[in-house]
Amino acid sequence: MMKTCIRCFIVSCVIASAVEMPHAQMPDWKYFRDRAGNSYFIDKNGKVYTPDRPSEIIPPVSSESVEYHLNHGKQIIRLHPVEGLRILKSILILPEKNMIIRKCRADAGSFINEYKKRHGNRFEQWNSEASVLVAVFDGMTHLHDDELRFSLEAPNQVTVLKNRERQNLHYKYSGLTVGIDIEKEPKEIPRSIGRFDIFIFIDAESFPIPLNDIDQLEENWRNNIGPDSFFRRKISADKNRIIYEISHQQQPSIAGYEAFCVNGSIGYMVRIVCEHDFYVGKKDDIKKILDSFKTVRR
């Protein structure tokens, strides 16, 4: 019951729908299901047919499904360039642990380069919108934003619930809402959006000039979001990052962490929240997820 209350507390979430297969099955097509649970068909000439529409939840790629996603990304990119690019770019963050992954990474990279040559300025816009990437490897779910240059990982089921963006010539904002089911191992097939143990909010702003310090960033965010009912206890701070433990006793009773980070001209606010009683029992695990948040300089 409490998880449902938390969902109401944070904002409404997108409802996911199943992705249909592309065409009516032909008599000579063979049905396959890979180790990650993805379904597809292969015709007598070896051509792979995956769903012709993207999932409404950003799909993670994995070493077990890399061939499926290579074909799926290529198949949907004609009508869904952002979603196709996102999948192909996610393949590029998989470590090259075997020849299959190495081949698929090379194929995805070549395809992206050719696609860029064909579409020029339109590619740059699509590439910017396809900045959030999700991959599963080494028993962890890895979340990357290759434009706003941050990453986060968790040893659990991670689902991107909402991705909001706005930008102009010298400014970009990205806001992610992520749900984590901490009791389940990472897996390939995105679940329907339902109840989650933990919610993560990552807000990033890219400014035309570098930020002076962490205090400037925090003051800017406090002014933007206004007062709230959280009690905050500072647990660490340096020139690039400040972390608070947060809680409030209003119903639903919530606890977690809040962090501000500076990376040159990019500022981040990361907030991880869950039911208070759940937080008490999983505090160290939740802190590890926050500590995994990294930024990369150009």
VOGU-3710 file (C-alpha; in Angstrom, 3 decimals, decimal comma):
1> mmktcircfi> 0,000/0,000/0,000  2,799/2,380/0,914  4,513/1,961/-2,462  1,313/3,056/-4,157  1,166/6,105/-1,886  4,725/7,033/-2,796  3,833/6,826/-6,478  1,020/9,298/-5,874  3,425/11,509/-3,943  5,981/11,826/-6,721
11> vscviasave> 3,850/12,397/-9,884  1,876/10,181/-12,183  3,897/7,669/-14,182  3,635/6,589/-17,788  1,737/3,354/-18,352  3,687/0,909/-20,497  2,124/-1,210/-23,179  3,300/-4,407/-24,803  5,170/-4,181/-28,087  3,652/-6,132/-30,927
21> mphaqmpdwk> 5,557/-8,134/-33,484  5,864/-6,387/-36,878  3,838/-8,464/-39,294  1,637/-11,508/-39,455  3,901/-14,546/-39,196  4,747/-16,042/-42,599  4,621/-19,852/-42,963  8,385/-20,218/-43,483  9,409/-17,936/-40,611  11,056/-19,445/-37,546
31> yfrdragnsy> 10,213/-18,164/-34,072  13,045/-17,542/-31,595  13,283/-16,350/-28,001  16,708/-15,318/-26,701  18,105/-15,856/-23,194  16,912/-12,418/-22,141  13,324/-13,247/-23,130  13,126/-11,178/-26,351  10,974/-12,712/-29,119  11,647/-12,410/-32,858
41> fidkngkvyt> 11,328/-14,222/-36,192  13,894/-15,213/-38,847  12,880/-15,798/-42,465  14,356/-18,398/-44,813  17,017/-15,917/-45,984  18,215/-15,247/-42,457  16,600/-11,805/-42,112  15,619/-11,022/-38,516  12,206/-9,486/-37,749  11,858/-7,797/-34,376
51> pdrpseiipp> 8,967/-5,592/-33,147  8,543/-2,646/-35,525  7,614/-0,229/-32,754  9,736/0,856/-29,780  8,893/-0,032/-26,220  7,305/2,763/-24,192  9,842/1,998/-21,468  13,499/2,587/-22,380  14,755/-0,978/-22,915  18,047/-2,126/-21,389
61> vssesveyhl> 20,430/-4,032/-23,636  22,590/-6,895/-22,423  25,231/-9,269/-23,718  22,558/-11,994/-23,891  20,388/-9,862/-26,183  22,921/-7,809/-28,128  22,141/-9,398/-31,529  18,411/-8,916/-31,011  18,858/-5,247/-30,112  21,228/-4,599/-33,020
71> nhgkqiirlh> 18,504/-5,789/-35,418  15,725/-4,077/-33,463  17,544/-0,722/-33,430  18,118/-0,879/-37,180  14,521/-1,937/-37,826  12,768/0,851/-35,907  15,162/3,708/-36,695  13,474/4,602/-39,994  10,202/5,628/-38,309  11,531/6,117/-34,765
81> pveglrilks> 15,015/7,648/-35,103  15,441/8,640/-31,443  14,455/5,229/-30,083  16,529/3,396/-32,706  19,591/5,505/-31,947  19,140/4,994/-28,222  19,250/1,218/-28,627  22,247/1,248/-30,974  24,161/3,639/-28,710  23,368/1,472/-25,669
91> ililpeknmi> 25,110/-1,428/-27,418  28,275/0,685/-27,510  28,499/0,823/-23,693  28,584/-2,975/-23,350  32,099/-4,243/-22,529  33,680/-6,340/-25,290  33,715/-9,658/-23,471  33,348/-11,900/-26,514  33,417/-11,833/-30,305  29,629/-11,508/-30,613
101> irkcradags> 29,587/-8,291/-28,560  32,669/-6,972/-30,358  31,056/-7,597/-33,749  27,739/-6,034/-32,714  29,474/-2,982/-31,245  31,425/-2,484/-34,483  28,262/-2,941/-36,561  26,270/-0,503/-34,387  29,078/2,079/-34,548  29,360/1,827/-38,344
111> fineykkrhg> 25,593/2,076/-38,752  25,439/5,200/-36,533  28,268/6,858/-38,483  26,560/6,206/-41,819  23,251/7,385/-40,411  24,931/10,602/-39,262  26,357/11,225/-42,753  22,936/10,745/-44,350  20,955/12,984/-42,004  23,354/15,772/-40,976
121> nrfeqwnsea> 21,723/18,357/-38,703  18,667/16,190/-38,118  20,953/13,497/-36,720  22,381/15,940/-34,164  18,900/16,669/-32,829  17,932/13,002/-32,678  21,252/12,102/-31,066  20,718/14,743/-28,382  17,246/13,395/-27,606  18,628/9,833/-27,470
131> svlvavfdgm> 21,126/10,619/-24,732  19,727/8,328/-21,996  21,120/4,790/-22,366  20,500/1,664/-20,287  22,535/-1,558/-20,321  22,899/-4,617/-18,107  26,320/-6,185/-17,552  28,459/-7,548/-14,714  25,305/-8,120/-12,679  24,458/-4,408/-12,633
141> thlhddelrf> 22,057/-2,136/-14,470  23,992/0,837/-15,883  22,240/4,126/-16,657  24,171/6,648/-18,794  23,467/10,092/-20,209  26,070/10,643/-22,919  25,248/14,318/-23,430  24,890/15,542/-19,847  27,716/13,168/-18,940  26,598/11,215/-15,915
151> sleapnqvtv> 26,131/7,558/-15,014  24,536/5,551/-12,237  24,370/1,844/-11,517  22,363/-0,520/-9,337  22,450/-4,286/-8,729  18,682/-4,373/-9,173  15,810/-3,919/-11,601  15,970/-0,340/-12,933  13,171/1,181/-15,027  13,199/4,685/-16,517
161> lknrerqnlh> 9,688/5,955/-15,801  9,935/9,427/-17,263  12,477/11,413/-19,273  11,808/15,149/-19,643  14,015/17,434/-21,714  14,068/21,016/-22,901  16,835/22,964/-24,559  17,811/25,985/-26,579  21,032/27,106/-28,201  23,043/27,475/-24,966
171> ykysgltvgi> 21,053/25,544/-22,366  19,733/22,020/-21,812  17,670/20,535/-18,999  17,111/16,820/-18,483  14,934/15,273/-15,807  14,805/11,532/-15,187  12,484/9,601/-12,912  13,723/6,070/-12,231  12,065/3,217/-10,338  14,093/0,478/-8,677
181> diekepkeip> 12,869/-2,873/-7,423  15,655/-3,639/-4,992  14,599/-7,217/-4,351  14,975/-8,297/-7,997  18,070/-8,940/-10,064  18,682/-6,904/-13,239  16,846/-8,344/-16,219  16,344/-7,532/-19,843  12,588/-7,364/-20,413  11,157/-4,154/-18,905
191> rsigrfdifi> 8,318/-4,863/-16,515  5,038/-2,994/-16,660  5,222/0,125/-14,538  3,823/-0,754/-11,159  5,153/-0,702/-7,652  8,776/0,098/-6,903  10,824/0,089/-3,720  12,900/3,174/-4,550  12,465/6,231/-6,739  15,381/8,248/-8,097
201> fidaesfpip> 15,076/11,739/-9,557  18,035/13,047/-11,554  17,809/16,646/-12,751  20,657/18,056/-14,831  21,197/21,538/-16,271  23,855/22,490/-18,784  24,700/26,214/-18,686  26,640/28,325/-21,224  29,393/29,089/-18,662  30,989/27,041/-15,848
211> lndidqleen> 29,422/27,140/-12,403  31,439/28,875/-9,714  30,976/26,284/-6,967  28,573/23,871/-5,333  26,993/26,626/-3,229  25,941/28,525/-6,360  24,318/25,392/-7,767  22,462/24,559/-4,557  21,197/28,112/-4,163  19,946/28,064/-7,760
221> wrnnigpdsf> 18,067/24,797/-7,204  16,576/25,918/-3,882  15,277/29,050/-5,586  13,826/27,007/-8,451  12,056/24,288/-6,445  10,992/26,476/-3,515  10,435/25,371/0,099  9,496/21,788/0,953  8,770/19,696/4,045  12,014/17,662/4,115
231> frrkisadkn> 14,313/17,638/7,125  17,945/17,633/5,915  21,135/16,487/7,629  24,388/17,194/5,792  26,570/14,083/5,731  29,390/15,109/3,371  30,547/18,049/1,256  33,435/19,141/-0,946  33,853/21,711/-3,724  32,057/19,525/-6,318
241> riiyeishqq> 29,448/17,602/-4,305  27,231/17,930/-1,248  25,084/15,112/0,171  22,173/15,288/2,602  20,170/12,613/4,360  16,534/13,656/4,008  13,254/12,669/5,631  9,785/13,903/6,443  7,103/12,506/8,722  4,040/13,554/6,766
251> qpsiagyeaf> 2,127/10,724/5,156  3,485/8,958/3,254  6,539/8,942/5,552  9,599/9,187/3,271  13,376/9,102/3,695  16,446/8,979/1,491  19,280/11,109/0,148  19,694/14,322/-1,799  22,893/15,350/-3,592  24,088/18,343/-5,593
261> cvngsigymv> 27,010/17,894/-7,989  28,978/20,276/-10,204  30,745/19,198/-13,387  32,106/22,287/-15,147  29,099/24,010/-16,704  26,692/21,193/-15,744  24,872/20,986/-12,434  23,001/17,979/-11,054  20,473/17,368/-8,320  19,975/13,710/-7,408
271> rivcehdfyv> 17,250/12,657/-4,984  16,628/9,059/-3,863  13,495/8,423/-1,791  11,541/5,475/-0,444  9,235/4,523/2,404  10,830/5,418/5,747  10,691/1,896/7,194  12,158/0,449/4,003  14,955/3,036/4,139  15,890/2,032/7,681
281> gkkddikkil> 16,458/-1,562/6,597  18,193/-0,787/3,264  20,050/2,424/4,088  23,516/1,130/3,147  22,303/-0,361/-0,153  20,599/2,905/-1,088  23,722/4,906/-0,250  25,757/2,650/-2,576  23,411/3,504/-5,429  23,890/7,215/-4,733
291> dsfktvrr> 27,676/6,785/-4,478  27,669/5,131/-7,916  26,511/8,432/-9,473  29,520/9,627/-11,497  30,154/12,524/-13,857  32,578/12,694/-16,764  34,444/15,772/-17,980  35,045/16,413/-21,644
//
